[in-house]
Amino acid sequence: MSEATEPEIAEQIEVAAFPGRPPVAIDLTKAAPFGWWAAAVIALVAFIDRVEYNLVAGALPAIQDHFHFSDTVAGAIPTASAIAGVILLLPAGRLADRGRRTSIVGLVVLVWALCSVLSGVATTFAVFFVSRILLGAAGQLYNPPASSLLADYYPGQARGKAFGLERAGYYMGLPVGVALGGALAQAVGWRSVFFIVAVPGLLVALLVFTLREPVRGLGDRIDRLRGTTGDLGHEETTTLTASMLGEAKEVLRIGSLRGVIISLSMLYLGLGGLFYWLPTFLERTEDLEYDAAAGLAGGVGGMGIVIGIILGSRIGDRHHGTRSAWRLRTGVGFLALGALALTGCVLLPGLPIRLTLVALSCVGFAGAIPNLTAASADVVPARQRGLGFAVLQFITTLGGAAGPLMIGLLSDAVGSLRIALLALIPPLFIAIVVLQRTTRHYDEDARRAVL
């Protein structure tokens, strides 16, 4: 990826950036002094995670036909997987604040590939269900160390773009997983789907091990250096002595983080329910074959996500630090677009109208998420970011896990998947209200985080 316009005269300084290595010279005038390779690799990790996780949504009709289970049980698959991951999130966050984050992420990706193979060889629904739970448990473990890495590699000026790339990989994985699952299940059978996807998982794991571990707080120290002068060659040490729950409570005292967590939880509930059930919804309402429904849902959703990530990241970074709570205000605008478009998608009939509104809703959601993720990094001190992201992921995962199961239960109860999907709308508007209120104290929380 190309850097921003190169300055005429570079301002060089040496910084101790990597533990146990000599100081390296960086150009302070560049938005990303260490380049974009780290963000690209983490984006690939997020992408392959969501592809593996969402294969079931695309191949769901074929898997249901094979094992003969209801919509409620179908909705319970991602919910149980997410809950299993939540159990391990806080320990993962604590480990991210103390361990070597690059090694943690690489090993997690290897486990994903093994769990994917286990899904393919399952001979009973019980074995298949357990394999998806194991995949979900492993899938949640990459986020705290990966997010902490990005916050250290990238100072505030580039942080929105870095998290935008990671979120782009994450949310592009949703439609690609759905589309790939449907297409491969139709072409070669649903079991082969899980074998094929395990291969790129192994390759991505190897890429992770090419990353160097940065010192903690590096991005924040570069920000301070840009505004002052002095030697930043020392490494910030991590001294966490409180209990894990005590540290989590301390992180949650940050008002802006609480607001972001609540908003993202509501948003993920909507996204989780939408993407999991969208192919089945199109199959039932528009009389499509499931591979065609999965392909349309994946293609249209992917296009919207790419547009949203590009717009959201650029707009959010453009005025960060110069306009009050700019990232959160940008998130509010994009979230409102997504909520209104999703409402129309569920209520208005006709395939062209629905696909257009799906694309617009994905633009809105994808534009909001990188801004909210970067904002959460802005308000948490560097020494606590691993646990901070674990708390964020812990609570938002619970929100996202509720979506598929809630829609499955309502669909069986009322006999209509379309009516059940209406339940996703109110949480999205609650998120908008909470986020708007959070803008009042974001700037002060961000200032305290770098003191």
Buried (B, 14 or more C-beta within 10 A) or exposed (E): EEEEEEEEEEEEBEBBBBEEEEBBEBBBBBBBBBEBBBBBBBBBBBBBBBBBBBBBBBBBBBBBEBBEBEBBBBBBBBBBBBBBBBEBBBBBBBBBBEBEBBBBBBBBBBBBBBBBBBBBEBEEBEEBBBBBBBBBBBBBBBBBBBBBBBBBBBBBBBBBBBBBBBBBBBBBBBBBBBBBBBBBBBEEEBBBBBBBBBEBBBEBBEBBEEBBBBBBBBBBBBBEBBEEEEEBEEBBEEEBEEEBEEBBEBBBEBBBBBBBBBBBBBBBBBBBBBBBBBBBBBBBBBEBEBBBBBBBBBBBBBBBBBBBBBBBBBBBBEEBEEEEBBBBBBBBBBBBBBBBBBBBBBBEEEBEEBBBBBBBBBBBBBBBBBBBBBBBBBBBBBBBBBBBBBBBBBBBBBBBBBBBBBBBBBBBEEEEBBEBBBBBBEBBBBBBEBBBBBBBBBBEBBEEBBE
